[in-house]
Amino acid sequence: MQWPSLDEFRELRRSLPVVAAVLFVAALAFPMWVIYVQAPQYPGEVLTLKLYAYPRLTGDYWEMAELNQYVGFYYPDPVYWEPNFRVHDRAINVPEWSFGWLAFVLVSALSLFVALAPSVEKLKRGLKWQLIGTVTVFTVMLIDIQYRLYQAGHSLDPDAPLMGVEAFTPPIWGKYEVANITSHSRFGSGVYLVLIAIGLLVVAYYYRDSTVTYQEFEARVRARIATVIGSDTETAGSETETVGSDTETESNVRDEEATPSQR
């Protein structure tokens, strides 16, 4: 089996998947989802809850748990992983949360595997399926998260202190209100690292038939920017000449109209 040379890793189609692999793993160190909460129980404060790809919470998760218990909404039970928060007896089971990290490791390993493809044909085929597989994995994860949020919001504890709270579905992104508690959901920095990694895979796939390197890519970008700026400058100059020509024509017309009266 012939491995690619170091010079070949200067090509975008091989180097970008390696960078993407690093970003997929690095994303595990950052929160995937952040929730900002305002409640009358904490006047003048904004509570923050950060959730990771594996069963871990940071921020004001103890205070958030106290607020959630009023409406009977509890943190999910990862089942196979001992989390850093207390799991309520009536919490819904979300066993896939225990294996969330595995998806990141797998797509990272696949990126490295594709980058090491021994031939160009295998590399091109690998880039295609790597991109499709990665997008599919994270799309399925988002759908699963939204379903679990729906399930949690529609499985409220009937014995909760605050009665009469209607079932709700927390959005992955957006604002929602439950009783007198206002929450804003946002993506965490881990998601943005994943999006950057996917973007790199898209670029690698785009250049799958090219041996363009970083230096050549930078030169192309600079040339393209210069072309656009030059085009805009020429357009502006042309418009200026046109305006000047129109002004001169109008002046000549006025002079010709004024000539008979002077005679």
PyMOL commands that set and color helices and strands:
alter all, ss='L'
color gray80, all
select helices_A, chain A and resi 7-10+12-29+61-71+95-115+120-153+189-206+214-262
alter helices_A, ss='H'
color red, helices_A
select strands_A, chain A and resi 33-38+47-51+57-59+174-178+181-187
alter strands_A, ss='S'
color yellow, strands_A
deselect
rebuild
show_as cartoon
